[in-house]
Amino acid sequence: MASVIKYDLTNNSYGMLKVVGRSVNRGKHGEVLWNCKCACGGAKEAVSERLRRGSVKSCGCIRYGRGGRKYQDITGEVFNDLTVLGLSGRSIINGKGRHLWKCKCVCGNIRKATTTSLRTGAVKRCRACKKVLSGSVMGNRIKDANGYVLITCRCHPNATKQGYVREHVYVMSRYLNRKLEKGEEVHHKNGIKDDNKLENLELWRSNHPSGQRVSDMVEFCYDYLKVHAPYLVKVEN
């Protein structure tokens, strides 16, 4: 008598495994097995209950490399501006297989990197952020009609269709490790729109009032005089 399949798991995902169909093989006790494709490129046959309980999450690559060598799962770890989301696959570098990790940059962009490149700091952020921070896109650094600085960063979730994002928005989103949501604005404490140092920026949930706080302006003027005209500043002991 043919066994009845209670649940069709085809196309369901469990951990790093995606079920592609029923296997022709049977489990140790006659259970139905399912053919699964792992995110690393490997394959795995698994019993329904083990998949549904989460006791099987990969082809074995989370604990062991495809060659049988142990390695550490770095999912969730943070390396500079990148947060590891999970294993993405494998790459051949210098004739050797290397695990690739799917990582999320603080700007929201996704980049893949090997374990070694993340641990050594060879890869610190997405390619767009690397260009911005290295100054290689400064030729595209312009001011809009309102006097705000625009930089090129097409991957940024707050970028325009033309690929520009306001620099003060970019700086704040990197600090928050997320994009700016609807209704959030970044205020320049000293009123200088191209002074986009983090300490001069303040996040507001709704429209901020025009002008600057007197306390902010006093502090800014004091710091400015200390640098450019220290003889006008009375130093307190």
PEVENNOR-V500419 format. One record per residue. PHI is phi as a letter, one per 20 degrees, with the letter a starting at -180 (999 if undefined). Layout:
((PHI) (PHI))
This chain:
((999) (f) (f) (e) (e) (f) (c) (e) (e) (g) (m) (f) (d) (c) (m) (e) (d) (c) (f) (d) (q) (f) (e) (f) (e) (c) (f) (g) (d) (n) (f) (f) (d) (d) (f) (c) (d) (e) (f) (e) (o) (e) (c) (b) (d) (b) (f) (g) (f) (f) (f) (f) (f) (n) (f) (c) (c) (b) (f) (o) (f) (f) (e) (c) (f) (f) (e) (n) (e) (f) (b) (e) (f) (d) (g) (n) (f) (d) (c) (l) (e) (d) (d) (f) (e) (q) (f) (d) (r) (c) (c) (e) (c) (l) (m) (d) (f) (c) (f) (d) (d) (e) (c) (d) (f) (f) (e) (o) (f) (d) (b) (d) (b) (e) (g) (f) (f) (f) (f) (e) (n) (f) (c) (d) (b) (f) (f) (f) (f) (f) (f) (f) (f) (e) (n) (f) (d) (f) (f) (d) (e) (c) (d) (e) (f) (e) (n) (e) (f) (d) (c) (e) (a) (f) (f) (f) (f) (e) (f) (f) (f) (e) (n) (d) (c) (f) (f) (f) (f) (f) (f) (f) (f) (f) (f) (e) (m) (a) (f) (e) (e) (f) (n) (e) (c) (d) (d) (e) (f) (e) (n) (e) (f) (d) (e) (d) (f) (g) (f) (e) (d) (b) (e) (d) (e) (c) (g) (e) (f) (f) (n) (c) (f) (f) (f) (f) (f) (f) (f) (f) (f) (f) (f) (f) (f) (g) (e) (d) (b) (f) (f) (e) (d) (e) (e) (e) (e))
